[in-house]
Amino acid sequence: MMQATTKEAYELLHKGVLSFGRAGVMGIRIDVEYCKRKKAHLTRKIDRLEKQLSDSELFKEWRKAYGASTNFNSGTQLAHLLYDLRGVVPPKLTSSEKQGSTDEKTLSQLGIPEIQDLLKIKQLKKIRDTYLEAFAREQIGGYIHPFSNLHTTVTYRSSVDHPNFQNIPIRDEEAMKICRRAVFPRPGHQLVELDYSRIEVKVASCYHKDPNMIAEMKDPSLDMHLDMAKELFLLQSINKKDPIHKTLRNAAKSGFVFPQFYGDYYVHCADGLACQWGGLSKKKWRRGEGLKMPLGYLSDHFIMNGINSYAEFEEHVRKVEEKFWNVRFPVYRDWKEEWWELYQKTGCLDMLTGFRCGGVMRKNEAINRPIQGSAFHCLLWSFIEIDELSLKEDWGSRLVGQIHDAILLDVLPKEFDYTLETAQRIMCEALPKAWPWIIVPLEVEADVCGVDQPWSTKEAYNLG
């Protein structure tokens, strides 16, 4: 397997800067009037919630405890009020374990209405002040022109600023729709988002070459996340069309598989799976708690399967983790140790794309940085090829941005089929030919908006 040279790595960055620059000049259309209206609407909503909170018993206790120094944005004050004065048992401690945590995930588990309102206020302020305000501030003539940088990230991925277009919410459905509603194609065009599916997992396979994972990548009938959901949640089968089962599969994916790949371990995974995704407490479970299942609740399901408390569930996740690495992916497990030993000896690691990671790194960073960087370089190479071909053939459609592992295009409808077919061919066929170290098939998922429709209306499109 031949990896790229340093010269090829430089050429990738050089061409990438030019292509990203052209996309930035092209710009992305923004509905400025919508941003203004929505900011005003959110302000009114925030004011109502803040008035409601100000009159609540919890906040009266807060003011009584701190007087003139009361700061409703202080996590330290909130922790003292909840865990010391009110005696609430914290679901999680801070990293120093000196006080109960007041991060968003922990607070959302408490089930206290005033705290839910406080979290809602913070969410709405972030949408208004971080995203909509940035669109309105940075637009020129109704278009924003984000800067995509290739020199600021130690993993050799990209960063975006003025505004940070990569930072638009994804997991928060309400925030995503509000923010993406402001983004439009050029008049008479439509937005198309092309996303490399599971690209970091696939690139990782090219590094460690675990035959079991390569088989997973090559066989579309296999579903690692579904299999792990069945193990973690003790299910005989999963119907991905069922909303609850879909949630459990996503929980296994984001709460176990990916954290395991990135170096997390069973204790944190158990916490996320049971409390964040499952809505359960860290105590002994009673029936009727947690996520509503097709038959009863998640606590009912676990109790019927012999898991009666969070402590027992954590032990269950420990056993699943042990099987995950020792039975499912032992070659990947061994590669991580060899890779870490190589870094300790040399102080640097060479990437398959011709770059070198150096400097002080923790074990997880040494393992993940080359994979993350190489995965992004797959997108960058494809971005450059599509951009250069669009110029050569004088397309009316153009690249306008990139969001992590996805490319955003502003497409002329009469060029729709050709643009998508060409982009898919470059991303899935031309790239592996150019980089023979890619030993697993690549896939692209498409989301498409209608003509003159905002980004919030995107729907999955079958590329065939």
VOPAGU-2260 file (C-alpha; in pm, 1 decimal, decimal comma):
REM VOPAGU-2260
SITE   aa  ch    i         X         Y         Z
SITE  MET   A    0       0,0       0,0       0,0
SITE  MET   A    1     155,2     327,6    -113,2
SITE  GLN   A    2      86,4     641,4      86,8
SITE  ALA   A    3     109,5     990,6     -55,7
SITE  THR   A    4     435,5    1186,2     -56,1
SITE  THR   A    5     507,5    1517,1     115,7
SITE  LYS   A    6     498,0    1687,9    -224,8
SITE  GLU   A    7     151,9    1547,5    -290,6
SITE  ALA   A    8      40,6    1663,2      53,9
SITE  TYR   A    9     157,9    2016,7     -22,7
SITE  GLU   A   10     -19,4    2015,6    -360,2
SITE  LEU   A   11    -341,3    1905,0    -189,6
SITE  LEU   A   12    -325,1    2200,4      49,5
SITE  HIS   A   13    -225,2    2444,9    -225,0
SITE  LYS   A   14    -510,0    2345,1    -455,6
SITE  GLY   A   15    -746,6    2321,1    -160,1
SITE  VAL   A   16    -681,8    2681,8     -58,8
SITE  LEU   A   17    -763,1    2795,5    -413,2
SITE  SER   A   18   -1083,0    2589,1    -436,2
SITE  PHE   A   19   -1202,7    2696,8     -92,9
SITE  GLY   A   20   -1121,7    3055,5    -186,8
SITE  ARG   A   21   -1338,9    3033,3    -498,6
SITE  ALA   A   22   -1624,4    2888,4    -292,4
SITE  GLY   A   23   -1586,4    3171,8     -43,2
SITE  VAL   A   24   -1600,1    3434,7    -317,0
SITE  MET   A   25   -1911,0    3269,5    -461,8
SITE  GLY   A   26   -2079,3    3299,3    -121,8
SITE  ILE   A   27   -2397,7    3164,5      30,6
SITE  ARG   A   28   -2728,7    3347,7       6,7
SITE  ILE   A   29   -2889,7    3458,1     334,5
SITE  ASP   A   30   -3246,6    3574,4     402,6
SITE  VAL   A   31   -3151,5    3884,8     599,9
SITE  GLU   A   32   -3510,5    3991,6     673,0
SITE  TYR   A   33   -3587,7    3648,8     815,1
SITE  CYS   A   34   -3283,7    3676,1    1045,2
SITE  LYS   A   35   -3409,8    4010,8    1176,2
SITE  ARG   A   36   -3766,6    3884,7    1228,7
SITE  LYS   A   37   -3654,1    3564,2    1394,6
SITE  LYS   A   38   -3411,9    3744,5    1625,7
SITE  ALA   A   39   -3695,3    3970,7    1741,1
SITE  HIS   A   40   -3925,0    3670,5    1790,0
SITE  LEU   A   41   -3662,1    3485,6    1994,5
SITE  THR   A   42   -3599,6    3795,9    2204,5
SITE  ARG   A   43   -3969,1    3814,9    2297,2
SITE  LYS   A   44   -3971,0    3445,5    2381,5
SITE  ILE   A   45   -3657,2    3479,5    2595,2
SITE  ASP   A   46   -3803,8    3779,0    2779,9
SITE  ARG   A   47   -4119,6    3581,8    2864,7
SITE  LEU   A   48   -3921,2    3285,7    2994,0
SITE  GLU   A   49   -3689,1    3509,0    3197,5
SITE  LYS   A   50   -3989,1    3684,8    3358,6
SITE  GLN   A   51   -4142,5    3345,9    3437,3
SITE  LEU   A   52   -3816,3    3226,2    3592,0
SITE  SER   A   53   -3767,7    3545,8    3788,9
SITE  ASP   A   54   -4101,4    3485,6    3963,8
SITE  SER   A   55   -4031,3    3117,5    4042,5
SITE  GLU   A   56   -3952,4    2985,5    4390,3
SITE  LEU   A   57   -3619,0    2844,1    4275,9
SITE  PHE   A   58   -3493,0    3180,2    4157,6
SITE  LYS   A   59   -3623,0    3355,3    4467,6
SITE  GLU   A   60   -3408,8    3111,4    4669,9
SITE  TRP   A   61   -3115,1    3188,3    4440,2
SITE  ARG   A   62   -3144,9    3563,1    4499,8
SITE  LYS   A   63   -3189,9    3506,9    4873,7
SITE  ALA   A   64   -2869,5    3298,5    4886,1
SITE  TYR   A   65   -2649,8    3541,2    4689,8
SITE  GLY   A   66   -2812,7    3883,8    4719,1
SITE  ALA   A   67   -2642,4    4151,6    4509,9
SITE  SER   A   68   -2387,1    3902,0    4374,4
SITE  THR   A   69   -2655,8    3678,8    4219,6
SITE  ASN   A   70   -2548,8    3563,0    3873,3
SITE  PHE   A   71   -2796,7    3342,0    3692,0
SITE  ASN   A   72   -2521,4    3240,9    3447,5
SITE  SER   A   73   -2296,8    3105,3    3724,5
SITE  GLY   A   74   -2262,8    2728,3    3727,0
SITE  THR   A   75   -2096,5    2741,8    4068,9
SITE  GLN   A   76   -2391,8    2927,3    4221,6
SITE  LEU   A   77   -2640,7    2693,1    4054,9
SITE  ALA   A   78   -2453,7    2385,2    4180,3
SITE  HIS   A   79   -2453,6    2523,7    4537,1
SITE  LEU   A   80   -2825,8    2602,4    4516,5
SITE  LEU   A   81   -2927,1    2262,7    4376,0
SITE  TYR   A   82   -2689,3    2020,2    4542,8
SITE  ASP   A   83   -2610,4    2191,5    4873,5
SITE  LEU   A   84   -2911,6    2403,2    4965,5
SITE  ARG   A   85   -3183,0    2193,8    4800,5
SITE  GLY   A   86   -3014,7    1858,4    4854,2
SITE  VAL   A   87   -3062,2    1734,2    4497,7
SITE  VAL   A   88   -2846,6    1427,9    4428,0
SITE  PRO   A   89   -2623,8    1515,5    4129,9
SITE  PRO   A   90   -2639,5    1263,6    3843,2
SITE  LYS   A   91   -2276,8    1347,1    3765,4
SITE  LEU   A   92   -1981,4    1516,5    3937,2
SITE  THR   A   93   -1737,3    1760,6    3780,1
SITE  SER   A   94   -1403,5    1626,4    3653,9
SITE  SER   A   95   -1245,7    1724,0    3988,2
SITE  GLU   A   96   -1535,9    1544,3    4165,8
SITE  LYS   A   97   -1562,5    1834,3    4412,3
SITE  GLN   A   98   -1918,4    1934,5    4321,4
SITE  GLY   A   99   -2218,4    1828,6    4117,2
SITE  SER   A  100   -2196,5    1903,0    3747,0
SITE  THR   A  101   -2407,7    2175,9    3588,0
SITE  ASP   A  102   -2341,8    2087,8    3225,7
SITE  GLU   A  103   -2644,1    2072,0    2995,7
SITE  LYS   A  104   -2670,3    1692,2    2989,4
SITE  THR   A  105   -2661,9    1666,8    3368,3
SITE  LEU   A  106   -2913,0    1946,6    3428,7
SITE  SER   A  107   -3157,1    1802,5    3174,5
SITE  GLN   A  108   -3165,3    1478,0    3373,6
SITE  LEU   A  109   -3290,9    1650,4    3691,0
SITE  GLY   A  110   -3646,1    1699,6    3566,9
SITE  ILE   A  111   -3682,9    2038,3    3740,7
SITE  PRO   A  112   -3917,0    2266,5    3536,4
SITE  GLU   A  113   -3728,5    2588,2    3621,2
SITE  ILE   A  114   -3401,0    2429,3    3513,1
SITE  GLN   A  115   -3558,6    2316,5    3186,3
SITE  ASP   A  116   -3665,8    2678,1    3128,4
SITE  LEU   A  117   -3313,4    2797,7    3207,6
SITE  LEU   A  118   -3168,5    2554,7    2954,0
SITE  LYS   A  119   -3426,6    2668,2    2697,9
SITE  ILE   A  120   -3323,9    3031,3    2747,8
SITE  LYS   A  121   -2958,1    2943,0    2692,1
SITE  GLN   A  122   -3047,9    2749,6    2377,2
SITE  LEU   A  123   -3254,7    3035,1    2232,6
SITE  LYS   A  124   -2985,5    3293,1    2313,9
SITE  LYS   A  125   -2725,4    3082,1    2134,9
SITE  ILE   A  126   -2944,7    3052,3    1825,9
SITE  ARG   A  127   -3008,3    3427,0    1827,3
SITE  ASP   A  128   -2664,6    3561,5    1923,0
SITE  THR   A  129   -2426,3    3301,8    1780,2
SITE  TYR   A  130   -2593,3    3200,1    1454,1
SITE  LEU   A  131   -2860,4    3443,3    1330,8
SITE  GLU   A  132   -2661,5    3745,5    1447,5
SITE  ALA   A  133   -2351,2    3614,9    1268,9
SITE  PHE   A  134   -2545,5    3569,8     943,9
SITE  ALA   A  135   -2683,3    3923,3     963,7
SITE  ARG   A  136   -2347,1    4073,8    1065,8
SITE  GLU   A  137   -2131,9    3897,3     806,6
SITE  GLN   A  138   -2360,8    3923,8     502,5
SITE  ILE   A  139   -2276,8    4159,4     219,4
SITE  GLY   A  140   -2558,3    4223,6     -24,6
SITE  GLY   A  141   -2748,3    3924,0     109,6
SITE  TYR   A  142   -2453,8    3680,0      84,4
SITE  ILE   A  143   -2207,5    3552,1     344,3
SITE  HIS   A  144   -1854,4    3460,3     233,9
SITE  PRO   A  145   -1710,0    3224,9     498,9
SITE  PHE   A  146   -1333,2    3170,8     513,0
SITE  SER   A  147   -1235,4    2801,7     498,6
SITE  ASN   A  148    -891,1    2751,8     653,9
SITE  LEU   A  149    -644,4    2466,4     608,9
SITE  HIS   A  150    -371,1    2590,5     842,7
SITE  THR   A  151    -536,1    2622,9    1184,7
SITE  THR   A  152    -622,1    2267,9    1294,8
SITE  VAL   A  153    -366,7    2020,4    1434,6
SITE  THR   A  154    -558,8    1725,3    1286,9
SITE  TYR   A  155    -515,1    1872,8     934,3
SITE  ARG   A  156    -890,5    1914,9     905,5
SITE  SER   A  157   -1043,9    2249,7     809,8
SITE  SER   A  158   -1188,4    2534,4    1012,3
SITE  VAL   A  159   -1436,4    2800,1     899,6
SITE  ASP   A  160   -1485,9    3155,0    1023,8
SITE  HIS   A  161   -1666,9    3481,7     946,9
SITE  PRO   A  162   -1905,1    3313,9    1018,2
SITE  ASN   A  163   -1828,5    2961,6    1142,3
SITE  PHE   A  164   -2051,6    2787,2     889,9
SITE  GLN   A  165   -1944,5    2443,7    1015,3
SITE  ASN   A  166   -2085,4    2515,7    1360,9
SITE  ILE   A  167   -2454,1    2530,8    1264,3
SITE  PRO   A  168   -2645,6    2292,8    1495,4
SITE  ILE   A  169   -2716,6    1940,9    1372,4
SITE  ARG   A  170   -2835,2    1735,1    1671,0
SITE  ASP   A  171   -3072,8    2000,4    1805,2
SITE  GLU   A  172   -3364,5    1972,2    1561,5
SITE  GLU   A  173   -3525,7    2307,2    1650,4
SITE  ALA   A  174   -3197,6    2500,6    1636,2
SITE  MET   A  175   -3101,1    2334,7    1307,8
SITE  LYS   A  176   -3429,9    2425,9    1138,0
SITE  ILE   A  177   -3426,1    2786,5    1263,8
SITE  CYS   A  178   -3067,7    2844,1    1145,4
SITE  ARG   A  179   -3090,2    2659,9     814,5
SITE  ARG   A  180   -3414,4    2838,9     730,1
SITE  ALA   A  181   -3198,0    3148,9     676,7
SITE  VAL   A  182   -2981,8    2982,5     407,8
SITE  PHE   A  183   -3099,9    2984,2      44,8
SITE  PRO   A  184   -2963,2    2901,0    -300,9
SITE  ARG   A  185   -2926,5    3163,7    -567,9
SITE  PRO   A  186   -3254,3    3256,4    -735,8
SITE  GLY   A  187   -3370,9    2969,4    -956,1
SITE  HIS   A  188   -3116,4    2725,4    -804,5
SITE  GLN   A  189   -3133,7    2453,1    -539,3
SITE  LEU   A  190   -2903,0    2346,1    -256,1
SITE  VAL   A  191   -2751,0    1997,8    -254,9
SITE  GLU   A  192   -2551,1    1848,6      32,5
SITE  LEU   A  193   -2323,3    1550,0     -40,3
SITE  ASP   A  194   -2196,2    1369,8     267,7
SITE  TYR   A  195   -1928,0    1099,3     281,5
SITE  SER   A  196   -2097,0     817,6     471,3
SITE  ARG   A  197   -1896,1     675,6     767,1
SITE  ILE   A  198   -1577,8     820,0     618,4
SITE  GLU   A  199   -1372,6     821,9     940,6
SITE  VAL   A  200   -1460,0     458,8    1017,1
SITE  LYS   A  201   -1370,4     362,9     659,9
SITE  VAL   A  202   -1040,6     550,2     669,9
SITE  ALA   A  203    -962,8     388,4    1004,7
SITE  SER   A  204   -1007,5      50,3     832,4
SITE  CYS   A  205    -737,6     151,0     584,9
SITE  TYR   A  206    -499,0     207,7     875,2
SITE  HIS   A  207    -559,6     -92,3    1100,7
SITE  LYS   A  208    -690,2    -336,7     831,9
SITE  ASP   A  209    -898,5    -536,1    1077,7
SITE  PRO   A  210   -1061,8    -801,6     854,8
SITE  ASN   A  211   -1383,0    -799,3    1054,8
SITE  MET   A  212   -1427,5    -426,0    1012,4
SITE  ILE   A  213   -1331,0    -438,6     645,4
SITE  ALA   A  214   -1601,5    -702,4     600,0
SITE  GLU   A  215   -1847,1    -464,7     770,2
SITE  MET   A  216   -1748,0    -186,9     530,8
SITE  LYS   A  217   -1777,2    -405,7     220,2
SITE  ASP   A  218   -2108,8    -575,1     298,2
SITE  PRO   A  219   -2402,6    -330,5     290,3
SITE  SER   A  220   -2626,5    -589,9     458,9
SITE  LEU   A  221   -2417,7    -568,5     780,0
SITE  ASP   A  222   -2503,0    -298,5    1033,5
SITE  MET   A  223   -2258,5    -260,8    1322,4
SITE  HIS   A  224   -2473,6      -1,9    1500,9
SITE  LEU   A  225   -2781,7    -221,4    1485,4
SITE  ASP   A  226   -2587,9    -522,0    1617,1
SITE  MET   A  227   -2449,2    -320,2    1907,2
SITE  ALA   A  228   -2794,8    -180,0    1989,4
SITE  LYS   A  229   -2924,4    -535,0    2020,9
SITE  GLU   A  230   -2638,2    -626,8    2255,4
SITE  LEU   A  231   -2650,1    -312,2    2465,5
SITE  PHE   A  232   -3027,2    -297,9    2503,1
SITE  LEU   A  233   -3084,4    -675,5    2513,2
SITE  LEU   A  234   -3311,1    -688,8    2208,4
SITE  GLN   A  235   -3381,2    -993,0    1994,4
SITE  SER   A  236   -3437,1    -781,6    1683,3
SITE  ILE   A  237   -3458,8    -418,5    1576,2
SITE  ASN   A  238   -3694,1    -260,3    1325,8
SITE  LYS   A  239   -3518,1      53,2    1201,2
SITE  LYS   A  240   -3852,1     196,3    1086,2
SITE  ASP   A  241   -3981,4     194,4    1443,8
SITE  PRO   A  242   -3900,9     539,8    1597,5
SITE  ILE   A  243   -3800,2     389,6    1934,1
SITE  HIS   A  244   -3578,1     124,9    1777,3
SITE  LYS   A  245   -3426,3     393,0    1553,0
SITE  THR   A  246   -3346,1     594,4    1866,6
SITE  LEU   A  247   -3181,1     292,7    2029,2
SITE  ARG   A  248   -2971,7     228,8    1717,3
SITE  ASN   A  249   -2861,0     593,8    1718,0
SITE  ALA   A  250   -2783,5     559,5    2088,8
SITE  ALA   A  251   -2559,1     260,5    2018,6
SITE  LYS   A  252   -2391,2     449,0    1733,4
SITE  SER   A  253   -2329,4     782,0    1910,2
SITE  GLY   A  254   -2321,2     657,0    2267,2
SITE  PHE   A  255   -2104,6     347,3    2230,1
SITE  VAL   A  256   -1951,5     264,8    1889,5
SITE  PHE   A  257   -1803,0     604,1    1805,7
SITE  PRO   A  258   -1690,5     679,2    2164,4
SITE  GLN   A  259   -1517,1     339,7    2170,7
SITE  PHE   A  260   -1339,9     412,9    1842,9
SITE  TYR   A  261   -1226,2     750,5    1977,5
SITE  GLY   A  262   -1085,3     604,7    2297,2
SITE  ASP   A  263   -1366,8     637,5    2550,0
SITE  TYR   A  264   -1453,4     352,2    2785,9
SITE  TYR   A  265   -1752,6     169,6    2928,1
SITE  VAL   A  266   -1817,8     393,0    3231,8
SITE  HIS   A  267   -1882,0     703,6    3020,0
SITE  CYS   A  268   -2066,3     499,7    2758,1
SITE  ALA   A  269   -2300,1     350,9    3020,0
SITE  ASP   A  270   -2374,8     697,6    3155,3
SITE  GLY   A  271   -2462,7     832,8    2810,5
SITE  LEU   A  272   -2667,7     530,8    2705,9
SITE  ALA   A  273   -2873,2     497,4    3024,7
SITE  CYS   A  274   -2912,8     860,2    3132,9
SITE  GLN   A  275   -2887,4    1075,3    2821,5
SITE  TRP   A  276   -3043,9     845,3    2563,6
SITE  GLY   A  277   -3252,3     623,2    2789,2
SITE  GLY   A  278   -3378,0     882,1    3036,9
SITE  LEU   A  279   -3293,0     661,1    3336,7
SITE  SER   A  280   -3136,5     755,6    3669,0
SITE  LYS   A  281   -2814,5     634,1    3828,8
SITE  LYS   A  282   -3006,3     459,7    4105,2
SITE  LYS   A  283   -3197,3     135,6    4143,6
SITE  TRP   A  284   -3459,8     136,3    3870,2
SITE  ARG   A  285   -3833,3     108,3    3916,0
SITE  ARG   A  286   -4088,9      13,2    3654,7
SITE  GLY   A  287   -4231,6     292,5    3443,6
SITE  GLU   A  288   -3906,2     490,8    3405,7
SITE  GLY   A  289   -3711,4     612,2    3105,7
SITE  LEU   A  290   -3772,8     589,3    2733,3
SITE  LYS   A  291   -4121,1     475,3    2628,3
SITE  MET   A  292   -4081,1     137,9    2455,3
SITE  PRO   A  293   -4329,0     -45,1    2228,9
SITE  LEU   A  294   -4425,1    -248,0    2538,0
SITE  GLY   A  295   -4383,8     -49,2    2859,3
SITE  TYR   A  296   -4076,0     155,1    2945,2
SITE  LEU   A  297   -3701,5     104,4    2915,9
SITE  SER   A  298   -3672,1      28,2    3289,2
SITE  ASP   A  299   -3943,0    -242,3    3253,2
SITE  HIS   A  300   -3746,8    -397,0    2967,0
SITE  PHE   A  301   -3417,5    -404,1    3157,5
SITE  ILE   A  302   -3577,5    -536,3    3478,1
SITE  MET   A  303   -3739,6    -819,1    3281,9
SITE  ASN   A  304   -3393,6    -902,8    3147,6
SITE  GLY   A  305   -3228,0    -907,4    3489,5
SITE  ILE   A  306   -3078,3    -555,9    3499,0
SITE  ASN   A  307   -3234,2    -372,5    3793,1
SITE  SER   A  308   -3009,6     -68,5    3843,5
SITE  TYR   A  309   -2760,7     164,5    3679,3
SITE  ALA   A  310   -2472,6     -19,1    3850,5
SITE  GLU   A  311   -2582,2    -348,6    3693,5
SITE  PHE   A  312   -2620,5    -180,0    3353,7
SITE  GLU   A  313   -2268,0     -36,2    3379,4
SITE  GLU   A  314   -2134,3    -387,6    3441,3
SITE  HIS   A  315   -2332,9    -509,2    3139,6
SITE  VAL   A  316   -2173,9    -237,8    2920,3
SITE  ARG   A  317   -1830,3    -339,5    3051,6
SITE  LYS   A  318   -1888,1    -693,4    2924,8
SITE  VAL   A  319   -2012,6    -564,2    2589,2
SITE  GLU   A  320   -1699,0    -347,9    2559,2
SITE  GLU   A  321   -1478,2    -648,0    2637,0
SITE  LYS   A  322   -1643,0    -851,3    2364,0
SITE  PHE   A  323   -1633,1    -554,3    2123,8
SITE  TRP   A  324   -1253,7    -535,5    2129,4
SITE  ASN   A  325   -1147,5    -892,7    2210,9
SITE  VAL   A  326   -1387,6   -1077,3    1983,9
SITE  ARG   A  327   -1525,6    -833,6    1729,4
SITE  PHE   A  328   -1221,5    -616,6    1644,9
SITE  PRO   A  329    -904,6    -769,9    1793,9
SITE  VAL   A  330    -680,6    -658,0    1504,9
SITE  TYR   A  331    -798,4    -299,9    1548,3
SITE  ARG   A  332    -728,3    -331,5    1923,3
SITE  ASP   A  333    -372,4    -450,2    1863,5
SITE  TRP   A  334    -308,8    -182,2    1600,0
SITE  LYS   A  335    -396,4      91,8    1849,1
SITE  GLU   A  336    -127,6     -35,3    2087,4
SITE  GLU   A  337     130,9     -66,7    1807,2
SITE  TRP   A  338      45,2     281,6    1676,9
SITE  TRP   A  339      82,6     432,1    2024,4
SITE  GLU   A  340     416,7     253,5    2072,6
SITE  LEU   A  341     538,3     389,5    1736,9
SITE  TYR   A  342     451,5     743,5    1842,6
SITE  GLN   A  343     629,7     700,5    2176,5
SITE  LYS   A  344     944,6     591,0    1993,7
SITE  THR   A  345     945,8     848,6    1713,9
SITE  GLY   A  346     746,3    1143,9    1846,6
SITE  CYS   A  347     550,5    1165,9    1521,8
SITE  LEU   A  348     316,4     969,0    1297,0
SITE  ASP   A  349     297,7     971,8     917,6
SITE  MET   A  350     -45,7     985,1     758,0
SITE  LEU   A  351    -150,9     797,0     447,4
SITE  THR   A  352    -218,0    1132,8     278,9
SITE  GLY   A  353     147,4    1242,7     309,9
SITE  PHE   A  354     118,6    1463,0     618,9
SITE  ARG   A  355     295,0    1415,7     952,3
SITE  CYS   A  356     138,7    1452,1    1297,9
SITE  GLY   A  357     384,8    1558,1    1565,5
SITE  GLY   A  358     407,7    1735,6    1897,1
SITE  VAL   A  359     276,0    1627,9    2234,3
SITE  MET   A  360     -25,3    1396,8    2203,6
SITE  ARG   A  361    -223,6    1181,9    2443,1
SITE  LYS   A  362    -288,3     824,3    2338,3
SITE  ASN   A  363    -634,4     899,9    2199,0
SITE  GLU   A  364    -498,2    1194,4    2001,3
SITE  ALA   A  365    -214,8     989,2    1854,7
SITE  ILE   A  366    -462,8     726,3    1739,4
SITE  ASN   A  367    -734,6     958,2    1612,3
SITE  ARG   A  368    -560,7    1258,1    1456,7
SITE  PRO   A  369    -419,1    1076,8    1152,3
SITE  ILE   A  370    -755,9     911,4    1088,4
SITE  GLN   A  371    -954,0    1235,5    1122,8
SITE  GLY   A  372    -710,8    1424,6     902,7
SITE  SER   A  373    -703,1    1158,7     632,1
SITE  ALA   A  374   -1083,2    1138,6     630,4
SITE  PHE   A  375   -1106,8    1512,0     571,0
SITE  HIS   A  376    -846,0    1492,0     296,0
SITE  CYS   A  377   -1079,3    1255,9     108,0
SITE  LEU   A  378   -1337,7    1535,1     109,6
SITE  LEU   A  379   -1076,5    1797,1      19,6
SITE  TRP   A  380    -947,9    1598,0    -279,6
SITE  SER   A  381   -1303,9    1550,5    -406,3
SITE  PHE   A  382   -1387,1    1917,8    -347,3
SITE  ILE   A  383   -1088,2    2023,4    -558,6
SITE  GLU   A  384   -1170,8    1782,8    -843,5
SITE  ILE   A  385   -1536,9    1890,1    -859,0
SITE  ASP   A  386   -1440,0    2256,9    -841,1
SITE  GLU   A  387   -1180,1    2234,4   -1116,9
SITE  LEU   A  388   -1413,6    2036,2   -1343,9
SITE  SER   A  389   -1695,7    2286,4   -1288,9
SITE  LEU   A  390   -1461,9    2565,0   -1404,9
SITE  LYS   A  391   -1333,6    2368,2   -1702,4
SITE  GLU   A  392   -1684,1    2280,3   -1820,9
SITE  ASP   A  393   -1831,5    2619,6   -1724,2
SITE  TRP   A  394   -2107,8    2487,3   -1500,1
SITE  GLY   A  395   -2387,7    2710,5   -1380,0
SITE  SER   A  396   -2372,4    2501,9   -1061,1
SITE  ARG   A  397   -2095,3    2576,1    -813,7
SITE  LEU   A  398   -1950,0    2460,5    -485,6
SITE  VAL   A  399   -2028,3    2707,2    -208,1
SITE  GLY   A  400   -1904,9    2541,8     111,6
SITE  GLN   A  401   -1805,6    2237,5     314,9
SITE  ILE   A  402   -1934,7    2119,4     650,0
SITE  HIS   A  403   -1708,1    1859,4     813,0
SITE  ASP   A  404   -1755,0    1553,2     586,4
SITE  ALA   A  405   -2004,8    1714,2     347,9
SITE  ILE   A  406   -1991,2    1933,1      38,2
SITE  LEU   A  407   -2255,2    2201,9     -23,9
SITE  LEU   A  408   -2343,5    2284,4    -384,1
SITE  ASP   A  409   -2561,5    2556,5    -533,8
SITE  VAL   A  410   -2708,6    2367,6    -830,1
SITE  LEU   A  411   -2873,2    2489,7   -1150,9
SITE  PRO   A  412   -3177,7    2259,0   -1196,4
SITE  LYS   A  413   -3104,3    2169,6   -1558,8
SITE  GLU   A  414   -2759,4    2048,1   -1446,3
SITE  PHE   A  415   -2893,7    1857,4   -1144,0
SITE  ASP   A  416   -2854,4    1500,5   -1273,6
SITE  TYR   A  417   -2514,6    1561,2   -1432,3
SITE  THR   A  418   -2378,7    1745,6   -1126,1
SITE  LEU   A  419   -2480,5    1470,2    -883,0
SITE  GLU   A  420   -2364,9    1186,7   -1109,8
SITE  THR   A  421   -2028,3    1357,2   -1164,8
SITE  ALA   A  422   -1978,1    1436,2    -796,7
SITE  GLN   A  423   -2062,4    1079,0    -695,8
SITE  ARG   A  424   -1821,5     938,3    -955,2
SITE  ILE   A  425   -1538,8    1162,4    -833,1
SITE  MET   A  426   -1603,2    1095,0    -463,7
SITE  CYS   A  427   -1657,5     718,3    -484,2
SITE  GLU   A  428   -1464,4     600,9    -792,0
SITE  ALA   A  429   -1196,1     850,9    -892,0
SITE  LEU   A  430   -1062,8     902,1    -537,7
SITE  PRO   A  431    -978,1     533,4    -465,5
SITE  LYS   A  432    -804,7     515,6    -803,5
SITE  ALA   A  433    -595,6     821,2    -716,0
SITE  TRP   A  434    -522,6     691,7    -364,2
SITE  PRO   A  435    -475,3     312,0    -379,6
SITE  TRP   A  436    -441,5     293,6      -0,4
SITE  ILE   A  437    -821,7     324,8      16,1
SITE  ILE   A  438    -913,4     -44,3      38,6
SITE  VAL   A  439   -1283,1     -18,2     126,6
SITE  PRO   A  440   -1570,5     110,6     -89,1
SITE  LEU   A  441   -1673,8     472,3     -39,0
SITE  GLU   A  442   -2034,1     590,2     -20,8
SITE  VAL   A  443   -2202,2     927,3     -53,0
SITE  GLU   A  444   -2538,0    1030,6      88,5
SITE  ALA   A  445   -2729,4    1319,3     -69,2
SITE  ASP   A  446   -2975,8    1568,6      76,9
SITE  VAL   A  447   -3159,5    1790,6    -170,4
SITE  CYS   A  448   -3369,5    2105,3    -135,5
SITE  GLY   A  449   -3630,5    2218,9    -385,7
SITE  VAL   A  450   -3571,0    2507,6    -623,8
SITE  ASP   A  451   -3562,6    2838,6    -432,4
SITE  GLN   A  452   -3620,0    2651,2    -104,5
SITE  PRO   A  453   -3416,1    2704,4     215,3
SITE  TRP   A  454   -3160,9    2461,0     352,4
SITE  SER   A  455   -3401,7    2362,8     630,5
SITE  THR   A  456   -3622,3    2181,2     376,6
SITE  LYS   A  457   -3355,8    1932,4     266,8
SITE  GLU   A  458   -3466,7    1573,5     215,2
SITE  ALA   A  459   -3274,3    1252,4     152,9
SITE  TYR   A  460   -3220,7    1176,7    -216,9
SITE  ASN   A  461   -3142,2     833,2    -356,9
SITE  LEU   A  462   -2830,9     857,6    -573,4
SITE  GLY   A  463   -2886,8     506,5    -707,4
